Amino acid sequence: DFDAETGIFYYPCPCGDKFQITLEQIKLGDDIAKCPSCSLTIRIVYDEASYKEYEEIQKEMLAA
């Protein structure tokens, strides 16, 4: 899931919380999302076109 207001992607973690990574982290080359409640991490796989699409969604949301 993507929250356009905050620019954060969320993905369910087996512990019940959610992994989190921001658009800014991805832009800077960080592709590891961390769960805030446990020690699990996941690697984010994405393509440049998808990144740009979400970046535009966030820009539109912030402009509104």
All heavy atoms as TSV, in Angstrom:
chain	resi	resn	atom	element	x	y	z
A	1	ASP	N	N	0.839	-1.175	0.000
A	1	ASP	CA	C	0.000	0.000	0.000
A	1	ASP	C	C	0.884	1.238	0.000
A	1	ASP	O	O	1.958	1.236	0.591
A	1	ASP	CB	C	-0.895	0.013	1.230
A	1	ASP	CG	C	-1.895	-1.139	1.238
A	1	ASP	OD1	O	-2.332	-1.553	0.152
A	1	ASP	OD2	O	-2.235	-1.612	2.327
A	2	PHE	N	N	0.394	2.295	-0.624
A	2	PHE	CA	C	1.151	3.543	-0.687
A	2	PHE	C	C	0.330	4.672	-0.097
A	2	PHE	O	O	-0.830	4.867	-0.454
A	2	PHE	CB	C	1.505	3.874	-2.138
A	2	PHE	CG	C	2.278	5.150	-2.298
A	2	PHE	CD1	C	3.545	5.273	-1.763
A	2	PHE	CD2	C	1.738	6.219	-2.979
A	2	PHE	CE1	C	4.269	6.458	-1.900
A	2	PHE	CE2	C	2.450	7.397	-3.145
A	2	PHE	CZ	C	3.725	7.514	-2.599
A	3	ASP	N	N	0.912	5.415	0.833
A	3	ASP	CA	C	0.290	6.592	1.411
A	3	ASP	C	C	0.899	7.814	0.733
A	3	ASP	O	O	2.056	8.160	0.989
A	3	ASP	CB	C	0.541	6.636	2.919
A	3	ASP	CG	C	-0.139	7.808	3.600
A	3	ASP	OD1	O	-0.466	8.812	2.913
A	3	ASP	OD2	O	-0.334	7.742	4.817
A	4	ALA	N	N	0.139	8.440	-0.160
A	4	ALA	CA	C	0.659	9.556	-0.954
A	4	ALA	C	C	0.968	10.777	-0.096
A	4	ALA	O	O	1.853	11.549	-0.426
A	4	ALA	CB	C	-0.329	9.920	-2.055
A	5	GLU	N	N	0.252	10.969	0.999
A	5	GLU	CA	C	0.508	12.117	1.874
A	5	GLU	C	C	1.895	12.048	2.505
A	5	GLU	O	O	2.590	13.051	2.593
A	5	GLU	CB	C	-0.549	12.205	2.975
A	5	GLU	CG	C	-1.839	12.825	2.534
A	5	GLU	CD	C	-2.786	13.050	3.705
A	5	GLU	OE1	O	-2.309	13.331	4.822
A	5	GLU	OE2	O	-3.992	12.926	3.489
A	6	THR	N	N	2.278	10.866	2.957
A	6	THR	CA	C	3.560	10.705	3.644
A	6	THR	C	C	4.662	10.186	2.730
A	6	THR	O	O	5.833	10.264	3.083
A	6	THR	CB	C	3.425	9.746	4.832
A	6	THR	OG1	O	3.016	8.460	4.347
A	6	THR	CG2	C	2.443	10.266	5.860
A	7	GLY	N	N	4.276	9.612	1.585
A	7	GLY	CA	C	5.264	9.035	0.679
A	7	GLY	C	C	5.829	7.722	1.182
A	7	GLY	O	O	6.945	7.351	0.857
A	8	ILE	N	N	5.040	6.996	1.979
A	8	ILE	CA	C	5.498	5.743	2.570
A	8	ILE	C	C	4.754	4.564	1.962
A	8	ILE	O	O	3.533	4.587	1.826
A	8	ILE	CB	C	5.299	5.746	4.097
A	8	ILE	CG1	C	6.101	6.880	4.740
A	8	ILE	CG2	C	5.705	4.403	4.701
A	8	ILE	CD1	C	5.866	7.035	6.240
A	9	PHE	N	N	5.520	3.536	1.604
A	9	PHE	CA	C	4.954	2.256	1.184
A	9	PHE	C	C	4.861	1.362	2.414
A	9	PHE	O	O	5.769	1.351	3.251
A	9	PHE	CB	C	5.863	1.565	0.159
A	9	PHE	CG	C	5.875	2.220	-1.182
A	9	PHE	CD1	C	6.863	3.131	-1.503
A	9	PHE	CD2	C	4.913	1.915	-2.134
A	9	PHE	CE1	C	6.902	3.734	-2.747
A	9	PHE	CE2	C	4.936	2.519	-3.377
A	9	PHE	CZ	C	5.931	3.426	-3.688
A	10	TYR	N	N	3.784	0.594	2.498
A	10	TYR	CA	C	3.579	-0.352	3.599
A	10	TYR	C	C	3.344	-1.741	3.019
A	10	TYR	O	O	2.710	-1.884	1.978
A	10	TYR	CB	C	2.356	0.035	4.431
A	10	TYR	CG	C	2.489	1.366	5.125
A	10	TYR	CD1	C	1.956	2.515	4.568
A	10	TYR	CD2	C	3.145	1.465	6.345
A	10	TYR	CE1	C	2.075	3.745	5.203
A	10	TYR	CE2	C	3.266	2.687	6.992
A	10	TYR	CZ	C	2.724	3.811	6.415
A	10	TYR	OH	O	2.847	5.024	7.053
A	11	TYR	N	N	3.843	-2.763	3.728
A	11	TYR	CA	C	3.618	-4.148	3.331
A	11	TYR	C	C	3.466	-4.964	4.609
A	11	TYR	O	O	4.246	-4.786	5.550
A	11	TYR	CB	C	4.792	-4.659	2.494
A	11	TYR	CG	C	4.566	-6.020	1.912
A	11	TYR	CD1	C	3.770	-6.184	0.784
A	11	TYR	CD2	C	5.133	-7.148	2.482
A	11	TYR	CE1	C	3.536	-7.433	0.244
A	11	TYR	CE2	C	4.906	-8.404	1.946
A	11	TYR	CZ	C	4.114	-8.544	0.830
A	11	TYR	OH	O	3.878	-9.786	0.304
A	12	PRO	N	N	2.474	-5.878	4.667
A	12	PRO	CA	C	2.237	-6.631	5.898
A	12	PRO	C	C	3.440	-7.492	6.312
A	12	PRO	O	O	4.072	-8.136	5.486
A	12	PRO	CB	C	1.052	-7.530	5.572
A	12	PRO	CG	C	0.510	-7.068	4.282
A	12	PRO	CD	C	1.540	-6.238	3.606
A	13	CYS	N	N	3.718	-7.493	7.601
A	13	CYS	CA	C	4.775	-8.319	8.175
A	13	CYS	C	C	4.115	-9.503	8.896
A	13	CYS	O	O	3.015	-9.340	9.445
A	13	CYS	CB	C	5.597	-7.490	9.170
A	13	CYS	SG	S	6.946	-8.404	9.954
A	14	PRO	N	N	4.754	-10.660	8.923
A	14	PRO	CA	C	4.178	-11.795	9.641
A	14	PRO	C	C	3.906	-11.523	11.123
A	14	PRO	O	O	3.049	-12.155	11.722
A	14	PRO	CB	C	5.230	-12.898	9.492
A	14	PRO	CG	C	5.987	-12.538	8.263
A	14	PRO	CD	C	5.982	-11.036	8.217
A	15	CYS	N	N	4.603	-10.559	11.720
A	15	CYS	CA	C	4.401	-10.264	13.144
A	15	CYS	C	C	3.101	-9.497	13.398
A	15	CYS	O	O	2.691	-9.332	14.532
A	15	CYS	CB	C	5.591	-9.482	13.710
A	15	CYS	SG	S	5.605	-7.717	13.295
A	16	GLY	N	N	2.464	-8.998	12.324
A	16	GLY	CA	C	1.221	-8.258	12.469
A	16	GLY	C	C	1.364	-6.770	12.205
A	16	GLY	O	O	0.373	-6.069	12.026
A	17	ASP	N	N	2.581	-6.255	12.215
A	17	ASP	CA	C	2.817	-4.846	11.905
A	17	ASP	C	C	3.014	-4.720	10.397
A	17	ASP	O	O	2.629	-5.621	9.650
A	17	ASP	CB	C	4.039	-4.333	12.666
A	17	ASP	CG	C	4.002	-2.822	12.906
A	17	ASP	OD1	O	3.216	-2.131	12.228
A	17	ASP	OD2	O	4.761	-2.344	13.758
A	18	LYS	N	N	3.630	-3.644	9.931
A	18	LYS	CA	C	3.851	-3.452	8.494
A	18	LYS	C	C	5.269	-2.968	8.231
A	18	LYS	O	O	5.772	-2.098	8.939
A	18	LYS	CB	C	2.864	-2.425	7.929
A	18	LYS	CG	C	1.427	-2.884	7.981
A	18	LYS	CD	C	0.511	-1.851	7.396
A	18	LYS	CE	C	-0.927	-2.330	7.463
A	18	LYS	NZ	N	-1.852	-1.367	6.905
A	19	PHE	N	N	5.889	-3.538	7.200
A	19	PHE	CA	C	7.172	-3.026	6.721
A	19	PHE	C	C	6.926	-1.634	6.180
A	19	PHE	O	O	5.847	-1.339	5.669
A	19	PHE	CB	C	7.726	-3.899	5.580
A	19	PHE	CG	C	8.108	-5.280	6.009
A	19	PHE	CD1	C	7.266	-6.357	5.763
A	19	PHE	CD2	C	9.320	-5.520	6.632
A	19	PHE	CE1	C	7.624	-7.637	6.135
A	19	PHE	CE2	C	9.688	-6.799	7.008
A	19	PHE	CZ	C	8.835	-7.855	6.765
A	20	GLN	N	N	7.948	-0.768	6.266
A	20	GLN	CA	C	7.805	0.596	5.782
A	20	GLN	C	C	9.058	1.027	5.038
A	20	GLN	O	O	10.168	0.711	5.444
A	20	GLN	CB	C	7.616	1.566	6.953
A	20	GLN	CG	C	6.444	1.266	7.811
A	20	GLN	CD	C	6.360	2.210	9.005
A	20	GLN	OE1	O	6.943	3.286	9.011
A	20	GLN	NE2	N	5.623	1.803	10.011
A	21	ILE	N	N	8.840	1.750	3.934
A	21	ILE	CA	C	9.945	2.391	3.225
A	21	ILE	C	C	9.374	3.611	2.512
A	21	ILE	O	O	8.233	3.582	2.031
A	21	ILE	CB	C	10.653	1.432	2.242
A	21	ILE	CG1	C	11.973	2.034	1.752
A	21	ILE	CG2	C	9.741	1.030	1.097
A	21	ILE	CD1	C	12.900	1.040	1.082
A	22	THR	N	N	10.144	4.684	2.457
A	22	THR	CA	C	9.666	5.911	1.838
A	22	THR	C	C	10.156	6.028	0.396
A	22	THR	O	O	11.141	5.400	0.015
A	22	THR	CB	C	10.144	7.154	2.610
A	22	THR	OG1	O	11.567	7.244	2.494
A	22	THR	CG2	C	9.729	7.101	4.070
A	23	LEU	N	N	9.462	6.867	-0.370
A	23	LEU	CA	C	9.908	7.168	-1.733
A	23	LEU	C	C	11.316	7.756	-1.705
A	23	LEU	O	O	12.147	7.452	-2.552
A	23	LEU	CB	C	8.967	8.174	-2.397
A	23	LEU	CG	C	7.801	7.626	-3.186
A	23	LEU	CD1	C	6.922	8.768	-3.676
A	23	LEU	CD2	C	8.240	6.776	-4.330
A	24	GLU	N	N	11.583	8.592	-0.710
A	24	GLU	CA	C	12.891	9.227	-0.588
A	24	GLU	C	C	13.994	8.190	-0.366
A	24	GLU	O	O	15.071	8.276	-0.959
A	24	GLU	CB	C	12.888	10.250	0.552
A	24	GLU	CG	C	14.147	11.054	0.656
A	24	GLU	CD	C	14.389	11.980	-0.537
A	24	GLU	OE1	O	13.427	12.357	-1.218
A	24	GLU	OE2	O	15.560	12.312	-0.785
A	25	GLN	N	N	13.724	7.184	0.465
A	25	GLN	CA	C	14.704	6.125	0.694
A	25	GLN	C	C	14.996	5.375	-0.604
A	25	GLN	O	O	16.147	5.078	-0.905
A	25	GLN	CB	C	14.211	5.143	1.756
A	25	GLN	CG	C	14.223	5.697	3.157
A	25	GLN	CD	C	13.567	4.753	4.136
A	25	GLN	OE1	O	12.382	4.439	4.007
A	25	GLN	NE2	N	14.333	4.295	5.106
A	26	ILE	N	N	13.946	5.081	-1.364
A	26	ILE	CA	C	14.126	4.380	-2.638
A	26	ILE	C	C	14.928	5.243	-3.596
A	26	ILE	O	O	15.839	4.760	-4.273
A	26	ILE	CB	C	12.754	3.981	-3.233
A	26	ILE	CG1	C	12.088	2.938	-2.339
A	26	ILE	CG2	C	12.916	3.461	-4.651
A	26	ILE	CD1	C	10.653	2.641	-2.700
A	27	LYS	N	N	14.609	6.539	-3.642
A	27	LYS	CA	C	15.326	7.470	-4.513
A	27	LYS	C	C	16.821	7.487	-4.191
A	27	LYS	O	O	17.663	7.582	-5.084
A	27	LYS	CB	C	14.748	8.876	-4.348
A	27	LYS	CG	C	15.384	9.923	-5.217
A	27	LYS	CD	C	14.706	11.264	-4.993
A	27	LYS	CE	C	15.300	12.327	-5.887
A	27	LYS	NZ	N	14.613	13.609	-5.703
A	28	LEU	N	N	17.149	7.359	-2.915
A	28	LEU	CA	C	18.542	7.374	-2.474
A	28	LEU	C	C	19.228	6.013	-2.615
A	28	LEU	O	O	20.386	5.864	-2.255
A	28	LEU	CB	C	18.621	7.852	-1.025
A	28	LEU	CG	C	18.160	9.287	-0.786
A	28	LEU	CD1	C	18.126	9.600	0.699
A	28	LEU	CD2	C	19.056	10.267	-1.535
A	29	GLY	N	N	18.488	5.014	-3.145
A	29	GLY	CA	C	19.080	3.705	-3.397
A	29	GLY	C	C	18.891	2.691	-2.293
A	29	GLY	O	O	19.392	1.569	-2.381
A	30	ASP	N	N	18.180	3.053	-1.242
A	30	ASP	CA	C	17.906	2.118	-0.153
A	30	ASP	C	C	16.751	1.221	-0.579
A	30	ASP	O	O	15.650	1.697	-0.809
A	30	ASP	CB	C	17.554	2.880	1.119
A	30	ASP	CG	C	17.380	1.986	2.328
A	30	ASP	OD1	O	17.644	0.777	2.239
A	30	ASP	OD2	O	16.991	2.520	3.385
A	31	ASP	N	N	16.988	-0.063	-0.703
A	31	ASP	CA	C	15.924	-0.972	-1.135
A	31	ASP	C	C	15.566	-1.999	-0.067
A	31	ASP	O	O	15.039	-3.060	-0.355
A	31	ASP	CB	C	16.297	-1.658	-2.448
A	31	ASP	CG	C	17.535	-2.527	-2.341
A	31	ASP	OD1	O	18.203	-2.497	-1.282
A	31	ASP	OD2	O	17.836	-3.245	-3.309
A	32	ILE	N	N	15.853	-1.685	1.190
A	32	ILE	CA	C	15.527	-2.566	2.300
A	32	ILE	C	C	14.453	-1.910	3.164
A	32	ILE	O	O	14.648	-0.822	3.701
A	32	ILE	CB	C	16.772	-2.867	3.180
A	32	ILE	CG1	C	17.907	-3.462	2.352
A	32	ILE	CG2	C	16.403	-3.761	4.352
A	32	ILE	CD1	C	17.604	-4.813	1.731
A	33	ALA	N	N	13.302	-2.588	3.279
A	33	ALA	CA	C	12.223	-2.097	4.139
A	33	ALA	C	C	12.309	-2.825	5.472
A	33	ALA	O	O	12.571	-4.031	5.518
A	33	ALA	CB	C	10.870	-2.344	3.490
A	34	LYS	N	N	12.076	-2.080	6.551
A	34	LYS	CA	C	12.189	-2.630	7.897
A	34	LYS	C	C	10.837	-2.617	8.582
A	34	LYS	O	O	10.060	-1.697	8.419
A	34	LYS	CB	C	13.185	-1.809	8.704
A	34	LYS	CG	C	14.561	-1.831	8.102
A	34	LYS	CD	C	15.490	-0.862	8.784
A	34	LYS	CE	C	16.849	-0.993	8.154
A	34	LYS	NZ	N	17.385	0.190	7.595
A	35	CYS	N	N	10.610	-3.642	9.372
A	35	CYS	CA	C	9.420	-3.668	10.210
A	35	CYS	C	C	9.763	-2.935	11.507
A	35	CYS	O	O	10.793	-3.214	12.113
A	35	CYS	CB	C	9.010	-5.104	10.519
A	35	CYS	SG	S	7.600	-5.187	11.654
A	36	PRO	N	N	8.900	-1.995	11.922
A	36	PRO	CA	C	9.198	-1.247	13.156
A	36	PRO	C	C	9.012	-2.063	14.439
A	36	PRO	O	O	9.477	-1.658	15.494
A	36	PRO	CB	C	8.221	-0.076	13.113
A	36	PRO	CG	C	7.115	-0.528	12.233
A	36	PRO	CD	C	7.716	-1.497	11.258
A	37	SER	N	N	8.352	-3.238	14.354
A	37	SER	CA	C	8.059	-4.021	15.557
A	37	SER	C	C	8.941	-5.244	15.765
A	37	SER	O	O	8.994	-5.772	16.863
A	37	SER	CB	C	6.602	-4.486	15.527
A	37	SER	OG	O	5.747	-3.384	15.569
A	38	CYS	N	N	9.587	-5.701	14.715
A	38	CYS	CA	C	10.427	-6.893	14.859
A	38	CYS	C	C	11.707	-6.699	14.040
A	38	CYS	O	O	11.936	-5.639	13.486
A	38	CYS	CB	C	9.675	-8.155	14.432
A	38	CYS	SG	S	9.361	-8.301	12.662
A	39	SER	N	N	12.516	-7.718	13.951
A	39	SER	CA	C	13.812	-7.578	13.283
A	39	SER	C	C	13.787	-7.951	11.800
A	39	SER	O	O	14.831	-7.918	11.157
A	39	SER	CB	C	14.852	-8.430	14.007
A	39	SER	OG	O	14.484	-9.804	13.939
A	40	LEU	N	N	12.623	-8.274	11.265
A	40	LEU	CA	C	12.562	-8.682	9.861
A	40	LEU	C	C	12.770	-7.507	8.915
A	40	LEU	O	O	12.357	-6.373	9.192
A	40	LEU	CB	C	11.216	-9.328	9.552
A	40	LEU	CG	C	10.967	-10.702	10.167
A	40	LEU	CD1	C	9.567	-11.179	9.803
A	40	LEU	CD2	C	12.001	-11.708	9.714
A	41	THR	N	N	13.415	-7.789	7.803
A	41	THR	CA	C	13.592	-6.820	6.730
A	41	THR	C	C	13.287	-7.511	5.409
A	41	THR	O	O	13.391	-8.733	5.304
A	41	THR	CB	C	15.030	-6.259	6.675
A	41	THR	OG1	O	15.941	-7.323	6.470
A	41	THR	CG2	C	15.384	-5.518	7.950
A	42	ILE	N	N	12.893	-6.735	4.405
A	42	ILE	CA	C	12.665	-7.280	3.070
A	42	ILE	C	C	13.336	-6.376	2.050
A	42	ILE	O	O	13.489	-5.182	2.268
A	42	ILE	CB	C	11.155	-7.432	2.737
A	42	ILE	CG1	C	10.420	-6.090	2.865
A	42	ILE	CG2	C	10.513	-8.501	3.603
A	42	ILE	CD1	C	8.981	-6.117	2.387
A	43	ARG	N	N	13.739	-6.965	0.937
A	43	ARG	CA	C	14.310	-6.191	-0.162
A	43	ARG	C	C	13.183	-5.795	-1.103
A	43	ARG	O	O	12.349	-6.600	-1.492
A	43	ARG	CB	C	15.352	-6.995	-0.921
A	43	ARG	CG	C	15.990	-6.198	-2.068
A	43	ARG	CD	C	17.169	-6.917	-2.670
A	43	ARG	NE	N	18.165	-7.232	-1.678
A	43	ARG	CZ	C	19.191	-6.435	-1.330
A	43	ARG	NH1	N	19.337	-5.274	-1.918
A	43	ARG	NH2	N	20.053	-6.811	-0.429
A	44	ILE	N	N	13.169	-4.529	-1.492
A	44	ILE	CA	C	12.157	-3.989	-2.385
A	44	ILE	C	C	12.635	-4.137	-3.826
A	44	ILE	O	O	13.738	-3.726	-4.160
A	44	ILE	CB	C	11.907	-2.493	-2.089
A	44	ILE	CG1	C	11.551	-2.272	-0.623
A	44	ILE	CG2	C	10.853	-1.922	-3.007
A	44	ILE	CD1	C	10.339	-3.019	-0.151
A	45	VAL	N	N	11.787	-4.737	-4.642
A	45	VAL	CA	C	12.080	-4.882	-6.066
A	45	VAL	C	C	11.098	-3.977	-6.814
A	45	VAL	O	O	9.890	-4.089	-6.631
A	45	VAL	CB	C	11.915	-6.348	-6.520
A	45	VAL	CG1	C	12.179	-6.488	-7.994
A	45	VAL	CG2	C	12.840	-7.253	-5.715
A	46	TYR	N	N	11.608	-3.080	-7.629
A	46	TYR	CA	C	10.757	-2.137	-8.348
A	46	TYR	C	C	11.432	-1.774	-9.665
A	46	TYR	O	O	12.617	-2.003	-9.856
A	46	TYR	CB	C	10.526	-0.872	-7.513
A	46	TYR	CG	C	11.780	-0.066	-7.296
A	46	TYR	CD1	C	12.090	1.004	-8.125
A	46	TYR	CD2	C	12.675	-0.391	-6.290
A	46	TYR	CE1	C	13.250	1.736	-7.954
A	46	TYR	CE2	C	13.841	0.335	-6.102
A	46	TYR	CZ	C	14.123	1.386	-6.935
A	46	TYR	OH	O	15.271	2.088	-6.755
A	47	ASP	N	N	10.655	-1.219	-10.571
A	47	ASP	CA	C	11.242	-0.710	-11.809
A	47	ASP	C	C	11.127	0.812	-11.812
A	47	ASP	O	O	10.330	1.401	-11.079
A	47	ASP	CB	C	10.613	-1.335	-13.054
A	47	ASP	CG	C	9.131	-1.051	-13.188
A	47	ASP	OD1	O	8.667	0.000	-12.715
A	47	ASP	OD2	O	8.437	-1.880	-13.790
A	48	GLU	N	N	11.930	1.450	-12.602
A	48	GLU	CA	C	12.003	2.912	-12.630
A	48	GLU	C	C	10.655	3.542	-13.005
A	48	GLU	O	O	10.275	4.577	-12.462
A	48	GLU	CB	C	13.088	3.362	-13.602
A	48	GLU	CG	C	13.445	4.822	-13.486
A	48	GLU	CD	C	14.099	5.204	-12.158
A	48	GLU	OE1	O	14.750	4.354	-11.547
A	48	GLU	OE2	O	13.935	6.361	-11.749
A	49	ALA	N	N	9.919	2.914	-13.913
A	49	ALA	CA	C	8.625	3.463	-14.332
A	49	ALA	C	C	7.635	3.486	-13.163
A	49	ALA	O	O	6.905	4.465	-12.990
A	49	ALA	CB	C	8.059	2.657	-15.492
A	50	SER	N	N	7.624	2.441	-12.367
A	50	SER	CA	C	6.734	2.404	-11.204
A	50	SER	C	C	7.115	3.473	-10.195
A	50	SER	O	O	6.253	4.139	-9.619
A	50	SER	CB	C	6.783	1.033	-10.526
A	50	SER	OG	O	6.213	0.060	-11.343
A	51	TYR	N	N	8.416	3.641	-9.972
A	51	TYR	CA	C	8.871	4.662	-9.034
A	51	TYR	C	C	8.378	6.040	-9.484
A	51	TYR	O	O	7.829	6.804	-8.685
A	51	TYR	CB	C	10.396	4.662	-8.915
A	51	TYR	CG	C	10.904	5.826	-8.104
A	51	TYR	CD1	C	10.878	5.777	-6.723
A	51	TYR	CD2	C	11.345	6.988	-8.724
A	51	TYR	CE1	C	11.301	6.856	-5.971
A	51	TYR	CE2	C	11.771	8.072	-7.984
A	51	TYR	CZ	C	11.746	8.006	-6.614
A	51	TYR	OH	O	12.151	9.085	-5.881
A	52	LYS	N	N	8.549	6.348	-10.754
A	52	LYS	CA	C	8.143	7.655	-11.279
A	52	LYS	C	C	6.627	7.855	-11.153
A	52	LYS	O	O	6.153	8.955	-10.871
A	52	LYS	CB	C	8.602	7.813	-12.716
A	52	LYS	CG	C	10.113	7.971	-12.844
A	52	LYS	CD	C	10.523	8.189	-14.278
A	52	LYS	CE	C	12.006	8.197	-14.443
A	52	LYS	NZ	N	12.677	9.325	-13.862
A	53	GLU	N	N	5.870	6.781	-11.348
A	53	GLU	CA	C	4.418	6.851	-11.235
A	53	GLU	C	C	4.010	7.230	-9.801
A	53	GLU	O	O	3.184	8.120	-9.600
A	53	GLU	CB	C	3.805	5.506	-11.613
A	53	GLU	CG	C	2.308	5.467	-11.570
A	53	GLU	CD	C	1.771	4.117	-11.988
A	53	GLU	OE1	O	2.332	3.494	-12.915
A	53	GLU	OE2	O	0.795	3.680	-11.358
A	54	TYR	N	N	4.604	6.582	-8.822
A	54	TYR	CA	C	4.289	6.895	-7.425
A	54	TYR	C	C	4.797	8.280	-7.036
A	54	TYR	O	O	4.173	8.980	-6.248
A	54	TYR	CB	C	4.846	5.831	-6.480
A	54	TYR	CG	C	4.016	4.582	-6.479
A	54	TYR	CD1	C	4.457	3.424	-7.108
A	54	TYR	CD2	C	2.779	4.554	-5.845
A	54	TYR	CE1	C	3.690	2.271	-7.108
A	54	TYR	CE2	C	1.994	3.409	-5.835
A	54	TYR	CZ	C	2.461	2.266	-6.472
A	54	TYR	OH	O	1.692	1.134	-6.467
A	55	GLU	N	N	5.906	8.693	-7.596
A	55	GLU	CA	C	6.433	10.028	-7.340
A	55	GLU	C	C	5.446	11.086	-7.839
A	55	GLU	O	O	5.189	12.084	-7.161
A	55	GLU	CB	C	7.791	10.180	-8.017
A	55	GLU	CG	C	8.563	11.383	-7.581
A	55	GLU	CD	C	9.966	11.401	-8.149
A	55	GLU	OE1	O	10.138	11.113	-9.361
A	55	GLU	OE2	O	10.880	11.700	-7.383
A	56	GLU	N	N	4.859	10.852	-9.017
A	56	GLU	CA	C	3.861	11.780	-9.567
A	56	GLU	C	C	2.595	11.804	-8.710
A	56	GLU	O	O	2.008	12.859	-8.484
A	56	GLU	CB	C	3.511	11.406	-11.010
A	56	GLU	CG	C	4.590	11.750	-12.001
A	56	GLU	CD	C	4.916	13.240	-12.025
A	56	GLU	OE1	O	3.983	14.071	-12.021
A	56	GLU	OE2	O	6.112	13.557	-12.029
A	57	ILE	N	N	2.180	10.640	-8.230
A	57	ILE	CA	C	0.992	10.570	-7.358
A	57	ILE	C	C	1.229	11.420	-6.113
A	57	ILE	O	O	0.357	12.175	-5.699
A	57	ILE	CB	C	0.693	9.106	-6.975
A	57	ILE	CG1	C	0.189	8.336	-8.197
A	57	ILE	CG2	C	-0.327	9.037	-5.831
A	57	ILE	CD1	C	0.079	6.839	-7.982
A	58	GLN	N	N	2.416	11.296	-5.536
A	58	GLN	CA	C	2.722	12.076	-4.340
A	58	GLN	C	C	2.758	13.576	-4.647
A	58	GLN	O	O	2.234	14.385	-3.892
A	58	GLN	CB	C	4.033	11.637	-3.709
A	58	GLN	CG	C	4.290	12.357	-2.399
A	58	GLN	CD	C	5.580	11.991	-1.734
A	58	GLN	OE1	O	6.551	11.648	-2.399
A	58	GLN	NE2	N	5.596	12.070	-0.418
A	59	LYS	N	N	3.348	13.963	-5.763
A	59	LYS	CA	C	3.410	15.379	-6.141
A	59	LYS	C	C	2.001	15.949	-6.301
A	59	LYS	O	O	1.722	17.059	-5.865
A	59	LYS	CB	C	4.214	15.558	-7.429
A	59	LYS	CG	C	5.692	15.440	-7.236
A	59	LYS	CD	C	6.410	15.618	-8.547
A	59	LYS	CE	C	7.892	15.366	-8.408
A	59	LYS	NZ	N	8.610	15.442	-9.689
A	60	GLU	N	N	1.114	15.188	-6.955
A	60	GLU	CA	C	-0.266	15.640	-7.148
A	60	GLU	C	C	-0.983	15.800	-5.816
A	60	GLU	O	O	-1.719	16.755	-5.613
A	60	GLU	CB	C	-1.029	14.663	-8.040
A	60	GLU	CG	C	-0.584	14.696	-9.488
A	60	GLU	CD	C	-1.236	13.608	-10.322
A	60	GLU	OE1	O	-2.180	12.936	-9.836
A	60	GLU	OE2	O	-0.796	13.421	-11.470
A	61	MET	N	N	-0.742	14.867	-4.894
A	61	MET	CA	C	-1.396	14.913	-3.591
A	61	MET	C	C	-0.904	16.135	-2.808
A	61	MET	O	O	-1.704	16.834	-2.184
A	61	MET	CB	C	-1.092	13.644	-2.812
A	61	MET	CG	C	-1.593	13.686	-1.369
A	61	MET	SD	S	-3.367	13.771	-1.236
A	61	MET	CE	C	-3.740	12.068	-1.096
A	62	LEU	N	N	0.365	16.412	-2.851
A	62	LEU	CA	C	0.921	17.545	-2.107
A	62	LEU	C	C	0.526	18.881	-2.715
A	62	LEU	O	O	0.436	19.877	-2.008
A	62	LEU	CB	C	2.443	17.425	-2.020
A	62	LEU	CG	C	2.961	16.216	-1.212
A	62	LEU	CD1	C	4.472	16.165	-1.266
A	62	LEU	CD2	C	2.462	16.269	0.226
A	63	ALA	N	N	0.261	18.898	-4.026
A	63	ALA	CA	C	-0.134	20.132	-4.714
A	63	ALA	C	C	-1.598	20.479	-4.425
A	63	ALA	O	O	-1.999	21.626	-4.549
A	63	ALA	CB	C	0.090	20.015	-6.198
A	64	ALA	N	N	-2.371	19.476	-4.069
A	64	ALA	CA	C	-3.834	19.699	-3.840
A	64	ALA	C	C	-4.125	20.382	-2.533
A	64	ALA	O	O	-3.418	20.520	-1.652
A	64	ALA	CB	C	-4.560	18.357	-3.880
